[in-house]
Amino acid sequence: MKYIVLVCSIGLFSLPLVSSAISDDFNDNTQDTNMWTTASTVGSIVEQNQRLEYSAPAPTGGSGDDNDAEWMFNHQADYDEDWNASLTVGTTLSTGSFADGDIASMTLFLVNNDDPNNDYLELGLATGRNDSEMGGAFRGAFAELTNNDQGQGLIPSVITNTVTDVRMSWNASTESLLLEYNEGAGWTTLTNVALNAGAMDWGMNSNSTFSLSIDGYNEQLAVNNGDIYADNFEAIPEPSVLVTMLFSGLLIFFVRRNLCQ
């Protein structure tokens, strides 16, 4: 009696890594210290009323002086992998109440960990009044870009609603960051900025990382709890590499033969 074993269909295939979102809706009114670390100057960000509320007194240093506070996200984002982060930002402040120079904002704040004090950008909602640059009172989504501690552009977009979503999406293959906002009718691009060339070349490489935070800010006016706020944070890692897996399709046939007959 003899058994013949046939081994066949040995193949190779790839599956993408599964992306898992990291999110916080702030509904429990308690800071998740595994996700966030509080850092502040004069202002403060508090998780209450099922959102993050920023408050700060009016700055005392004269024109251009400011206060701010931030919640630092405890996870870093890799330069060589795709990712995106989004946040809902809103305000209850009336644009009719501002004096020239009043500014309040709530943003996603991104820094280059290779040079965190000099390379950063922010994306969010700002409201206030600036007669010389904005022609009066304003409320809008905006992005502000900085390289080597030098401003490289302020991109504002006036919005109708008092609440908007903002999102930054990193493309590792093009080394560029897409900055968008959404008032409810779909995503609108503010800018798509390359971080490897030109005025915003941050000098990063495949070993570099980003850090992210939620930032509250004010100039000239006092900000009370609920005047400006954030909600519904989400960060999604989207690895641009594939995991290669070996699939061994071992199909075994046992053929029984009696060769002695």
Secondary structure as GFF3:
##gff-version 3
##sequence-region A 1 261
A	DSSP	beta_strand	10	16	.	.	.	ID=ss1
A	DSSP	beta_strand	22	24	.	.	.	ID=ss2
A	DSSP	beta_strand	36	40	.	.	.	ID=ss3
A	DSSP	beta_strand	44	48	.	.	.	ID=ss4
A	DSSP	beta_strand	51	56	.	.	.	ID=ss5
A	DSSP	beta_strand	66	73	.	.	.	ID=ss6
A	DSSP	beta_strand	77	78	.	.	.	ID=ss7
A	DSSP	beta_strand	82	91	.	.	.	ID=ss8
A	DSSP	three_ten_helix	95	97	.	.	.	ID=ss9
A	DSSP	beta_strand	103	112	.	.	.	ID=ss10
A	DSSP	beta_strand	120	130	.	.	.	ID=ss11
A	DSSP	beta_strand	136	147	.	.	.	ID=ss12
A	DSSP	beta_strand	150	158	.	.	.	ID=ss13
A	DSSP	beta_strand	163	171	.	.	.	ID=ss14
A	DSSP	beta_strand	176	182	.	.	.	ID=ss15
A	DSSP	beta_strand	188	194	.	.	.	ID=ss16
A	DSSP	three_ten_helix	198	200	.	.	.	ID=ss17
A	DSSP	beta_strand	209	219	.	.	.	ID=ss18
A	DSSP	beta_strand	223	238	.	.	.	ID=ss19
A	DSSP	beta_strand	242	248	.	.	.	ID=ss20
###
